[in-house]
Structure formats: structure tokens, C-alpha cells
Amino acid sequence: MSTETQIIEGRCHCGNISFEMTTAIPTEEIEARACDCSFCEMHGARNWSDPEGSTIIRVRDEAGLKRYVFALKTAEFYICTTCGAYVSAVLSDSQGVWSTINLRLTPLAEVHERSASYGSEQTSDRVARRKRVWTPTKVLLGV
């Protein structure tokens, strides 16, 4: 892995929700996850995270942020209520905040991808996996 970092920027169509992910992983090594859950399939999501990186999610107008929760209720899926784009999934608890970003909203929309299936995970296993593989995150509202 390279010691140089890059910033991957993305945003919803209208620009209300945006993100910057800092990572040392070279673009050619990025492998998006094509999750087989109905939510990700319906949104055509290609998620990616780097546990050694960092992400800042900015929400300009919080009224335009839908925090959708479903299934095991272990994460909030950030969706823009204006343009309908799915931006990120966010897990937060007393230990911190972690996220995975939707690469479809970045210039890296067409990177290599692999199928992923998490339907058999128990709640505690899912949370532990996400804390281990998702990216440490800051969420900034009203900026």
C-alpha cells in the first residue's frame, strides 16, 4: 500500500450531502462491494470503506437528510430528500462513528467490484464487522 494519500470526493445530485474520504489505498486497488440486500440493489449502490482512512460527511441542510433505518437497525442510510441519492451508511455509538460511501457518487463509479452478502449475520456480528472494516467518520451538519 502506498504511503501517499488521496481524497475521494462525492456528493448527491443536488449537492446537499457531500463527503471527502482520505485513503492511502491506490485507486487501482479499490474494490467496491455490490451488496445483495434489496436496499443496495434498488439503489445500484457500490459501497466502499477504508478502516485506515477517514471520512467527513457534510450535510448543508439537515432538513434534506433522510436517515433511513431498516432490517437489524444497525446503521443509518443517508439519503437526500431533494434528489433521492443514497450517499452513505453510517454506524454510530458511544465508541465512535464509522461509514461506508457509495462510490457511484464519485469519479470512481466504475472501479472493480465484488458481490457481498451479509443477510446471515447476527446483529452483534454485523456491528463488529462494520467497526472493523468501515471508515472512521465525522458528520458535519449545517455546513
C-alpha positions as CSV (number, residue, x, y, z in Angstrom):
1,M,0.0,0.0,0.0
2,S,1.2,3.5,-0.8
3,T,2.1,6.0,1.9
4,E,0.6,8.8,-0.2
5,T,-2.9,9.7,0.4
6,Q,-5.7,10.6,-2.0
7,I,-9.0,12.3,-1.3
8,I,-12.1,10.8,-2.9
9,E,-14.9,13.3,-3.1
10,G,-18.6,12.6,-3.8
11,R,-21.9,14.2,-3.4
12,C,-25.6,13.7,-4.0
13,H,-27.0,15.1,-7.3
14,C,-28.2,18.4,-5.8
15,G,-25.1,18.8,-3.5
16,N,-26.8,18.9,-0.2
17,I,-24.9,15.9,1.1
18,S,-21.2,15.5,0.3
19,F,-18.2,13.6,1.5
20,E,-14.5,13.5,1.4
21,M,-12.7,10.3,2.1
22,T,-8.9,10.3,2.7
23,T,-7.2,7.0,1.9
24,A,-3.8,5.7,1.2
25,I,-5.2,2.8,-0.9
26,P,-4.3,3.4,-4.6
27,T,-7.3,3.8,-6.9
28,E,-6.4,0.6,-8.9
29,E,-6.7,-1.4,-5.6
30,I,-10.1,-0.1,-4.6
31,E,-12.8,-2.9,-4.8
32,A,-16.4,-1.8,-4.2
33,R,-18.9,-4.1,-2.6
34,A,-22.1,-4.9,-4.5
35,C,-24.3,-5.9,-1.6
36,D,-27.2,-8.2,-2.4
37,C,-29.6,-6.6,0.0
38,S,-32.8,-5.2,-1.5
39,F,-31.8,-1.6,-0.5
40,C,-28.4,-1.7,-2.2
41,E,-29.7,-3.5,-5.2
42,M,-32.6,-1.0,-5.7
43,H,-30.1,2.0,-5.4
44,G,-27.4,0.4,-7.5
45,A,-25.0,1.1,-4.7
46,R,-21.4,0.3,-4.8
47,N,-20.1,0.8,-1.3
48,W,-16.5,1.1,-0.1
49,S,-14.7,1.9,3.1
50,D,-11.1,2.0,4.4
51,P,-10.6,1.3,8.1
52,E,-7.2,3.1,8.0
53,G,-8.7,6.2,6.3
54,S,-11.1,8.9,7.4
55,T,-14.3,10.3,6.0
56,I,-16.0,13.7,6.5
57,I,-19.7,13.8,5.6
58,R,-21.2,17.3,5.2
59,V,-24.9,18.0,5.2
60,R,-25.7,21.5,4.2
61,D,-29.4,21.5,5.1
62,E,-30.3,18.8,7.7
63,A,-33.9,19.0,6.7
64,G,-32.9,17.5,3.4
65,L,-31.3,14.4,5.0
66,K,-33.3,11.2,5.4
67,R,-31.7,8.8,7.9
68,Y,-33.3,5.6,6.7
69,V,-33.1,2.6,9.1
70,F,-34.2,-1.0,8.2
71,A,-33.7,-4.7,8.9
72,L,-31.4,-5.1,12.0
73,K,-31.4,-1.3,12.7
74,T,-27.6,-1.2,13.0
75,A,-26.9,1.7,10.6
76,E,-28.5,4.8,9.2
77,F,-28.6,5.1,5.4
78,Y,-28.1,8.7,4.4
79,I,-30.4,9.7,1.5
80,C,-31.0,13.2,0.1
81,T,-34.7,14.0,0.3
82,T,-34.3,16.5,-2.5
83,C,-32.6,14.5,-5.2
84,G,-33.1,11.0,-3.8
85,A,-29.5,9.8,-3.9
86,Y,-28.2,7.3,-1.4
87,V,-24.9,8.7,-0.2
88,S,-23.6,6.6,2.8
89,A,-24.4,4.2,5.5
90,V,-23.4,5.4,9.0
91,L,-22.9,3.4,12.2
92,S,-22.6,5.5,15.4
93,D,-22.4,4.6,19.1
94,S,-20.6,5.8,22.2
95,Q,-17.3,4.5,20.8
96,G,-17.4,6.5,17.6
97,V,-18.8,6.9,14.1
98,W,-18.0,4.8,11.0
99,S,-19.3,4.8,7.5
100,T,-19.1,3.3,4.0
101,I,-19.5,5.5,1.0
102,N,-21.4,4.9,-2.2
103,L,-18.8,5.1,-4.9
104,R,-21.5,5.7,-7.5
105,L,-21.5,9.3,-6.4
106,T,-17.8,9.8,-7.1
107,P,-15.5,9.8,-10.2
108,L,-14.7,6.2,-9.2
109,A,-18.1,4.9,-10.0
110,E,-16.7,2.1,-12.3
111,V,-14.0,0.5,-10.1
112,H,-13.7,-3.2,-9.7
113,E,-16.4,-4.7,-7.6
114,R,-17.2,-7.9,-5.7
115,S,-20.5,-9.4,-4.6
116,A,-21.3,-9.2,-0.9
117,S,-23.9,-10.9,1.1
118,Y,-24.5,-10.1,4.8
119,G,-28.0,-11.5,5.3
120,S,-27.0,-14.3,7.6
121,E,-25.1,-12.1,10.1
122,Q,-26.4,-11.7,13.6
123,T,-26.7,-8.1,14.9
124,S,-23.6,-8.2,17.1
125,D,-21.5,-9.7,14.3
126,R,-22.7,-7.1,11.8
127,V,-21.8,-4.2,14.2
128,A,-18.4,-5.7,15.0
129,R,-17.7,-6.2,11.2
130,R,-18.7,-2.6,10.4
131,K,-16.5,-1.2,13.2
132,R,-13.6,-3.3,11.9
133,V,-13.9,-2.5,8.1
134,W,-15.8,0.7,7.8
135,T,-14.1,4.1,7.8
136,P,-13.8,6.3,10.9
137,T,-16.1,9.3,10.2
138,K,-17.1,12.8,11.2
139,V,-20.6,14.0,10.3
140,L,-20.9,17.8,10.0
141,L,-24.4,19.2,9.9
142,G,-25.4,22.7,8.6
143,V,-22.1,23.3,6.8
